[in-house]
Amino acid sequence: QVQLVESGGGSVQAGDSLRLTCTASGRTFSNGFVGWFRRAPGKEREFVASIRWSDGNTYYADSVKGRFTISRDNAKNTVNLLMNSLKAEDTAVYSCAARQGSSYNSWGQGTQVTVSS
């Protein structure tokens, strides 16, 4: 099973940018999907973005479309989430996950993103 570690979180002002990185170890991302999810205080975890490893197709939640970009680095076995024009409502713990088959079954511990207005 792949182990995932997120990095790049922090505290920023509204309108700023952050880049999160999901690094895999144990085995490489070779197929399936890698996704980013977030959980805000008092809310359910929600889907943010994903990328299909085979062809690089990307998918986004409506709330982040046009502001966030998910990308992959095959050589480094990482998936990045570039977050632009951050808003206070983007404040959450962001986690990456790997999916093979119908469900995400490998999860990282998460990284905190705090956006002050």
MIDOSE-1310 file (N, C-alpha, C; in nm, 2 decimals, decimal comma, always signed):
residues 117
qvql	+0,08/-0,12/+0,00/+0,00/+0,00/+0,00/+0,09/+0,12/+0,00; +0,04/+0,22/-0,07/+0,12/+0,35/-0,08/+0,10/+0,43/+0,05; +0,21/+0,49/+0,09/+0,21/+0,59/+0,20/+0,21/+0,73/+0,15; +0,13/+0,82/+0,20/+0,12/+0,95/+0,15/+0,15/+1,05/+0,26
vesg	+0,22/+1,16/+0,22/+0,25/+1,26/+0,31/+0,23/+1,40/+0,24; +0,15/+1,48/+0,31/+0,12/+1,61/+0,26/+0,22/+1,72/+0,32; +0,24/+1,82/+0,24/+0,33/+1,93/+0,29/+0,28/+2,06/+0,22; +0,32/+2,17/+0,27/+0,30/+2,30/+0,21/+0,19/+2,38/+0,27
ggsv	+0,12/+2,33/+0,37/+0,01/+2,41/+0,43/+0,07/+2,53/+0,51; -0,02/+2,62/+0,56/+0,03/+2,73/+0,63/-0,08/+2,83/+0,65; -0,05/+2,95/+0,70/-0,14/+3,06/+0,73/-0,11/+3,17/+0,63; -0,22/+3,21/+0,56/-0,20/+3,32/+0,46/-0,32/+3,41/+0,47
qagd	-0,31/+3,52/+0,39/-0,41/+3,62/+0,38/-0,50/+3,59/+0,26; -0,63/+3,63/+0,27/-0,72/+3,62/+0,16/-0,66/+3,68/+0,03; -0,67/+3,60/-0,08/-0,61/+3,65/-0,20/-0,47/+3,59/-0,23; -0,41/+3,54/-0,13/-0,28/+3,48/-0,15/-0,29/+3,34/-0,21
slrl	-0,17/+3,28/-0,24/-0,16/+3,15/-0,30/-0,08/+3,05/-0,21; -0,11/+2,93/-0,22/-0,03/+2,82/-0,15/-0,02/+2,70/-0,25; +0,09/+2,63/-0,23/+0,10/+2,50/-0,31/+0,12/+2,39/-0,21; +0,03/+2,29/-0,22/+0,04/+2,17/-0,14/+0,10/+2,06/-0,23
tcta	+0,18/+1,97/-0,16/+0,24/+1,86/-0,23/+0,20/+1,73/-0,16; +0,17/+1,63/-0,23/+0,14/+1,50/-0,18/+0,25/+1,41/-0,23; +0,33/+1,35/-0,14/+0,44/+1,27/-0,18/+0,41/+1,12/-0,14; +0,44/+1,03/-0,24/+0,41/+0,89/-0,22/+0,54/+0,81/-0,19
sgrt	+0,53/+0,72/-0,10/+0,64/+0,62/-0,08/+0,58/+0,48/-0,06; +0,66/+0,38/-0,07/+0,61/+0,25/-0,06/+0,58/+0,19/-0,20; +0,52/+0,26/-0,28/+0,51/+0,23/-0,42/+0,47/+0,35/-0,50; +0,49/+0,34/-0,63/+0,46/+0,46/-0,71/+0,32/+0,48/-0,75
fsng	+0,28/+0,60/-0,78/+0,15/+0,62/-0,84/+0,16/+0,56/-0,98; +0,08/+0,46/-1,01/+0,10/+0,40/-1,14/-0,04/+0,40/-1,22; -0,14/+0,40/-1,14/-0,27/+0,40/-1,21/-0,38/+0,45/-1,11; -0,50/+0,46/-1,15/-0,61/+0,51/-1,06/-0,61/+0,66/-1,05
fvgw	-0,65/+0,71/-0,94/-0,66/+0,85/-0,92/-0,59/+0,89/-0,79; -0,54/+1,02/-0,79/-0,50/+1,08/-0,67/-0,58/+1,20/-0,65; -0,64/+1,22/-0,53/-0,73/+1,33/-0,50/-0,69/+1,41/-0,38; -0,74/+1,53/-0,38/-0,73/+1,62/-0,26/-0,86/+1,64/-0,20
frra	-0,87/+1,63/-0,07/-1,00/+1,65/+0,00/-0,97/+1,75/+0,11; -1,07/+1,81/+0,17/-1,05/+1,90/+0,28/-1,17/+1,88/+0,38; -1,13/+1,91/+0,51/-1,23/+1,91/+0,61/-1,22/+2,04/+0,69; -1,32/+2,12/+0,69/-1,33/+2,25/+0,76/-1,39/+2,22/+0,90
pgke	-1,36/+2,30/+1,00/-1,41/+2,28/+1,13/-1,56/+2,26/+1,13; -1,61/+2,16/+1,19/-1,75/+2,14/+1,21/-1,82/+2,09/+1,08; -1,74/+2,06/+0,97/-1,81/+2,02/+0,85/-1,76/+1,88/+0,81; -1,83/+1,82/+0,71/-1,79/+1,70/+0,65/-1,67/+1,71/+0,56
refv	-1,60/+1,61/+0,54/-1,49/+1,61/+0,45/-1,55/+1,63/+0,31; -1,48/+1,71/+0,22/-1,54/+1,73/+0,09/-1,43/+1,71/-0,01; -1,47/+1,67/-0,13/-1,38/+1,65/-0,24/-1,33/+1,79/-0,29; -1,20/+1,80/-0,33/-1,15/+1,93/-0,38/-1,11/+1,91/-0,53
asir	-1,02/+1,81/-0,55/-0,97/+1,79/-0,69/-0,91/+1,66/-0,70; -0,91/+1,60/-0,82/-0,84/+1,48/-0,85/-0,78/+1,47/-0,98; -0,68/+1,38/-1,00/-0,62/+1,36/-1,13/-0,61/+1,21/-1,16; -0,64/+1,18/-1,28/-0,63/+1,04/-1,32/-0,49/+1,01/-1,37
wsdg	-0,42/+0,92/-1,31/-0,28/+0,90/-1,34/-0,25/+0,86/-1,48; -0,34/+0,78/-1,54/-0,32/+0,73/-1,68/-0,31/+0,83/-1,78; -0,39/+0,93/-1,78/-0,40/+1,03/-1,88/-0,39/+1,18/-1,83; -0,38/+1,20/-1,70/-0,37/+1,33/-1,65/-0,50/+1,41/-1,65
ntyy	-0,61/+1,35/-1,68/-0,74/+1,42/-1,67/-0,76/+1,47/-1,53; -0,81/+1,59/-1,52/-0,84/+1,65/-1,38/-0,98/+1,68/-1,36; -1,02/+1,68/-1,23/-1,16/+1,71/-1,19/-1,15/+1,80/-1,07; -1,25/+1,89/-1,06/-1,25/+1,99/-0,96/-1,39/+2,01/-0,90
adsv	-1,40/+2,04/-0,77/-1,52/+2,08/-0,71/-1,55/+2,22/-0,76; -1,68/+2,25/-0,78/-1,72/+2,38/-0,83/-1,67/+2,49/-0,75; -1,65/+2,47/-0,62/-1,61/+2,58/-0,53/-1,46/+2,62/-0,55; -1,39/+2,54/-0,62/-1,24/+2,57/-0,64/-1,21/+2,58/-0,79
kgrf	-1,30/+2,55/-0,88/-1,27/+2,55/-1,02/-1,23/+2,69/-1,06; -1,12/+2,70/-1,14/-1,07/+2,83/-1,18/-0,97/+2,89/-1,08; -0,96/+2,84/-0,96/-0,87/+2,89/-0,86/-0,76/+2,79/-0,83; -0,80/+2,67/-0,82/-0,71/+2,56/-0,78/-0,66/+2,48/-0,91
tisr	-0,54/+2,43/-0,91/-0,49/+2,35/-1,02/-0,42/+2,23/-0,96; -0,46/+2,11/-1,00/-0,40/+1,99/-0,95/-0,30/+1,94/-1,07; -0,19/+1,89/-1,03/-0,09/+1,85/-1,13/-0,01/+1,73/-1,07; +0,06/+1,66/-1,16/+0,14/+1,55/-1,12/+0,29/+1,57/-1,17
dnak	+0,38/+1,51/-1,09/+0,52/+1,50/-1,13/+0,56/+1,35/-1,13; +0,56/+1,29/-1,25/+0,58/+1,15/-1,25/+0,72/+1,11/-1,19; +0,82/+1,19/-1,23/+0,96/+1,16/-1,18/+0,97/+1,17/-1,03; +0,90/+1,26/-0,97/+0,91/+1,28/-0,82/+0,80/+1,20/-0,75
ntvn	+0,71/+1,14/-0,82/+0,60/+1,06/-0,76/+0,52/+1,15/-0,67; +0,49/+1,27/-0,71/+0,42/+1,37/-0,63/+0,30/+1,42/-0,71; +0,20/+1,47/-0,63/+0,08/+1,54/-0,69/+0,08/+1,68/-0,61; +0,07/+1,78/-0,69/+0,06/+1,92/-0,63/-0,08/+1,97/-0,64
llmn	-0,11/+2,06/-0,55/-0,24/+2,14/-0,56/-0,20/+2,28/-0,54; -0,21/+2,36/-0,65/-0,18/+2,50/-0,65/-0,31/+2,57/-0,62; -0,31/+2,65/-0,51/-0,43/+2,72/-0,47/-0,41/+2,87/-0,48; -0,48/+2,93/-0,57/-0,47/+3,07/-0,59/-0,60/+3,14/-0,54
slka	-0,59/+3,27/-0,52/-0,71/+3,35/-0,48/-0,78/+3,29/-0,36; -0,70/+3,25/-0,26/-0,76/+3,18/-0,15/-0,86/+3,27/-0,07; -0,96/+3,21/-0,02/-1,07/+3,27/+0,05/-1,07/+3,22/+0,20; -1,13/+3,29/+0,28/-1,14/+3,24/+0,42/-1,21/+3,10/+0,43
edta	-1,31/+3,08/+0,34/-1,38/+2,96/+0,34/-1,30/+2,84/+0,29; -1,18/+2,86/+0,24/-1,09/+2,76/+0,20/-1,01/+2,70/+0,32; -1,03/+2,76/+0,44/-0,96/+2,72/+0,56/-1,01/+2,58/+0,59; -0,91/+2,48/+0,61/-0,95/+2,34/+0,63/-0,82/+2,26/+0,65
vysc	-0,83/+2,14/+0,69/-0,72/+2,04/+0,68/-0,74/+1,97/+0,55; -0,63/+1,98/+0,47/-0,63/+1,92/+0,34/-0,55/+1,79/+0,34; -0,61/+1,69/+0,28/-0,55/+1,56/+0,28/-0,55/+1,51/+0,13; -0,45/+1,43/+0,10/-0,45/+1,36/-0,03/-0,48/+1,22/-0,01
aarq	-0,52/+1,16/-0,12/-0,56/+1,02/-0,11/-0,54/+0,95/-0,24; -0,52/+0,82/-0,24/-0,50/+0,75/-0,36/-0,61/+0,65/-0,38; -0,65/+0,63/-0,50/-0,77/+0,55/-0,53/-0,73/+0,45/-0,64; -0,75/+0,32/-0,62/-0,75/+0,22/-0,72/-0,88/+0,15/-0,71
gssy	-0,95/+0,14/-0,82/-1,08/+0,08/-0,81/-1,19/+0,19/-0,78; -1,28/+0,15/-0,69/-1,39/+0,24/-0,67/-1,38/+0,33/-0,55; -1,28/+0,31/-0,47/-1,27/+0,40/-0,35/-1,13/+0,44/-0,32; -1,12/+0,55/-0,25/-0,99/+0,60/-0,20/-0,95/+0,52/-0,08
nswg	-0,84/+0,45/-0,08/-0,80/+0,36/+0,03/-0,67/+0,39/+0,09; -0,60/+0,49/+0,04/-0,47/+0,53/+0,11/-0,48/+0,68/+0,13; -0,46/+0,72/+0,26/-0,48/+0,86/+0,30/-0,36/+0,91/+0,37; -0,33/+1,04/+0,35/-0,23/+1,11/+0,43/-0,28/+1,16/+0,55
qgtq	-0,20/+1,22/+0,64/-0,24/+1,27/+0,77/-0,31/+1,41/+0,75; -0,28/+1,48/+0,65/-0,34/+1,61/+0,63/-0,24/+1,72/+0,67; -0,27/+1,84/+0,61/-0,19/+1,96/+0,64/-0,29/+2,08/+0,65; -0,27/+2,16/+0,75/-0,36/+2,27/+0,78/-0,34/+2,39/+0,69
vtvs	-0,45/+2,44/+0,63/-0,45/+2,56/+0,56/-0,54/+2,66/+0,63; -0,49/+2,78/+0,66/-0,57/+2,88/+0,73/-0,56/+3,01/+0,65; -0,68/+3,06/+0,61/-0,68/+3,18/+0,53/-0,75/+3,29/+0,61; -0,69/+3,40/+0,63/-0,74/+3,51/+0,71/-0,80/+3,61/+0,62
s	-0,91/+3,67/+0,65/-0,97/+3,77/+0,57/-0,94/+3,91/+0,61
